[in-house]
Structure formats: structure tokens, C-alpha cells
Amino acid sequence: MSHTTIQENTARYLSEIAALSQEAGRPVALLAATKTRNKEEIQSVIEAGVTLVGENKADELCRKYEENAYAGASLHFIGTLQSNKAKYLVGKADLIHSLCTESAAEAIERVAARKGLVQEVLVEIHSGTEETKSGISPERAEEFLRYLAAFPHVKVRGLMTVAPVGENPTPYFKAARALFDSLREAYSLDILSMGMTADYKEAILAGATMVRIGSGLFGPRDYTQTK
């Protein structure tokens, strides 16, 4: 997709999200999901006004990070988090969206302590019953937040969730918002990341403060870019 088309798409999404934010009565951030996108494409959305970009794979994030592909934006990691990848992400990703295991939390704490920094994270909540999806159950969310509070080099900013494929996302988004509201004050949460290209409108109206848009900005993914 051309630079001009990407910038036109970005302007449209920024405008639509601003309007939905006003309707919902809260600010909502647009995060550009940059999986398989090259430096030129990423810079196109940043030049058009996007301030948050998110990568799904640690190796791809590191490669593009070295290329300065994300210059001008805050870099987030939005893919499945494996404990052995923490050493590549801590200190590069401003926010890790997908923390949901004790082993990954311990790995982040070790690396962040060694680097002398505090890593900001979101706790991923498992919505629905898909066995292949990662995330912690809503029932265990507060227990996990209490566990994380003991780590001085890990700061939880909020929650993230993905609605089940093929189902009406709104009930899942509303449930995530209710969980977020129940925990927000006690744990100083301020980010609820949910909604993607296909369902970002429903997510905003249900309570999202951040949405992740990929194909809407860039068009279909080109998986040859990851090889």
C-alpha cells in the first residue's frame, strides 16, 4: 500500500476514533499494529499522527528497533509473551500488553532489575472459552495483580483483552470494562486495551481506552516481510 493511502487511512481512523471518544466521554488512543510492516510503512502512520505502535513478535521488534523503524512513537509489545523473550523486550517496549503468567512476570522483574528500570505492563484477560487463547481468567485477575504488586520493577498500568473470533464482542468488552472498573482504584489502573480493526467501534463504546488497528491502516498483511 502506498505512503499516501496509508496516511489517508490513518487520518480517517484518527478522526473516527476522536468522534467515538467524544461520544463515549473518554480519551481513546490509537495503537498501530505493525506486524509484518516495514520501516517505511510504520513511518507513514507516525508521520500521519500515530503516537503508539505495537509489535507481535520479539524478534521482529528487535530487528525493526535496530532499524529505527519506530522513531517518533512509543513502542508496545502486543503479542503472546514468552518468559524467555523478556530479555529482548524489557527496556525496548514502553508497554508490554500481554502479561498473564507468573514465570513471565518473574523474568520481567529479573531483567528490569538488572537494567535498573521499571517495566510497564498490562495484564491480559482471557475472554471467552477459546482454549488456544492466552490470558488469565477474570476470576484470577485480582489475585494476579496482588502477586505483581510485590515486584518493584514491574508496574501494571491496566488490562488487555481480545474478544473471541466469530462472536458478538460487546458482552466481552463490557465484562472487561466492569472488571477494569472494579480494580482500577485499588491498583491505580488507567489503560484498558481492547478492540481491533473489526471491532474497535464496539470496544470504544463498551469502555476501551486504547484500540489496536492493523489492517485498517496498512491493508492485508504481507507475511513475506517476516522471513
N, C-alpha and C positions, 0 to 999 in steps of 0.2 A: 504494500500500500504506500502511496506517495506521501511525502512530507506534508503537502498541502491538505490532503484528505485526512491524515491523522490529526492535524491541527484543527480542521473543521469539526471532526468528530469530538475532539476534546472540548472545544468551545461549546458545543451543543450539550454535552454531558454536564459540564460545569454549570451551565445555565439552568438545565433541568433540575440538577441537584440543589442549586441555590433556591429555586422556586419551591421544591418539595421541603427543603429545610425551613423555609418561612412558613409553609403550611403546617409543618409538624411542630414548629415553635422551638427548634433547637438547631445549632450548627451541625452540619454533617460534612465530613471530609471525604474527598475522592482519592482513593489509592489506585494507581495504575498497576495492574498485574502484568509483569513484564516477562513471564516465562516464554522462552524461545525468541524474544525480541532482541534485535541488535542495538548497538550503541546509537546509531542514527535514529532509529525509531523511538528509543527511550528519550533521547534528547528532544525529539519533536514534541512529545507530550509535556516535557518540562518547560520548554520554551513557550508552550501554549498556556501555561499557568498551573500545571500539576505540581504539587509540592511533596507528595508521598508516592514512592514506588515500592513494589513488593515482588520478591523473587521466591520461587518454589523449591529450588534445588540448591544445596550448599555449594556444590562445585561450580555451577553456573553463576551463582552470586559472586564467588571469589574471582572467577575469570573476568567477569564484567567489571567488578570493583577495581581490578588492576588496570582495566582499560579506561577508567574514569567515566564509565557509561552513565553512572548515577549522579554525576556532578550537578549540583543545584537543587537536589531534592533529598529528603530524608529517606533512608533505605530501611525497609522492613523485610523480615523473613516470614513468608506466609505458608510455606509448605509443611509437610509432616516432619516433626522434629525427632531426629535420632540422637541418642546420647553421644555417640562417637563423632558427631558433626558439630558439637557445641564449640569445640576449639577453633573452628573455622568461622563461626558466626558471631561469637561474643566480641564486641569491640568494632565489628563492621556493621552489623544490623542495629539500628537505633531501637527497634522494637521487634521482638520475636512473638509471633501471633499464636503459636501452636503448642504451648507447654501443657502437658497433661500427664506426665509420669514422674515419679519420684527420682528415677535414675537420671532423666534429663535435667531435672532441677538441680540435682547434686553435681552433675557435670558442668552446668552453667555456673553454679556457685564456685566451683574449684577454679575454672578458667577466669572468671571475673575477679576473684580474689587475687589470683596470680598477676593479673593485668592492672590491678588497683582501680577497678571501676565498678559501677553498679549497672547491671544489665536490666533493662525494662522488658517486661513480658506481658502477654495476655494468656489467660488460661482458656484452653479450648474445651468447649462444652459439646458433648455428643448429643445431637438432636435426632430423634427417631430411633429406629431399630436396626439400621444397616450395620451388619457385623464387621464389614470391611472398613468402616469409617473410624478414624481416631477420635479421641476426645474423652473427657471424664464425664461420668453421668451427672445430671443436675443434682441428684441426691447427695453426691460426694463433693460437690463444689466447695462448700464452706469448710469441710474437713481439710481439703487440699489447700485452701487459702490459709488456714491456720498453720498447716505444715510449712508452707512457703514463708510465712512471717518470721520464721526462725533463721532465714538466710539473709545475712546483712548485705550481700552483693547481688540480690535479686529483688527487683521492685515490680510488683504486679500493678499494672495500670487498668486492667479491665478484663473483659471476656470476649471470646470469639466463637462463632458457630457457623455451620453450613447446613442449610435445610436439606432434607432427603430429596433425592432426584425423583421427579415424577409425581410429587405430591404438592398439595397446596402449601406454600411455605409460610403463610401468615400465622397459623396457630403456633408453629415452631418459633417464629420470630417473636411473637407476643410472649411466649413462655420464657424465652431467653431474656427479654426485657424485664419481665417480672422477677426473674432470678437476679438479674443485674441490680434492679432497684432494691431488692431485699438485702443485698450485700454491699451496696455502694458506700453507704456512710461508714459502716464498721471497718471497711478495708480500703477506703479512700480511692474508689474506682471512678474513672472518668471516661473510659472508652468501651464501647460495645460495637465490635466489628462483625457485621453480618450483611449478606446481600451481595450478589454478583451481577453480571450483565443481564441475566434472565429475570432476576427477581429483586433488583435494587430498589425499585419503587415501593414494593411491598415491605421491604426491610426498613426503609426510612419511615414510612407511615406507622410501622409497628414499634419503632424506637431505636433504630441504629444511629450511631454517631459516626460511623465510618463504613463505606462500601468499597468493594474491590471490583474494579472494572477492567477487563482484559480485551476480549474480542470486540466489544463495543467501540473501543478506541482504535484497535490495530487491525481488526478483521480476523479471519481464521488463523490459527497458529500454524507456523511452519516448523515442523519438528526436525527438519534437517539442520536447523540452527543450533540444536543441542549436540550435534555429533562432532 
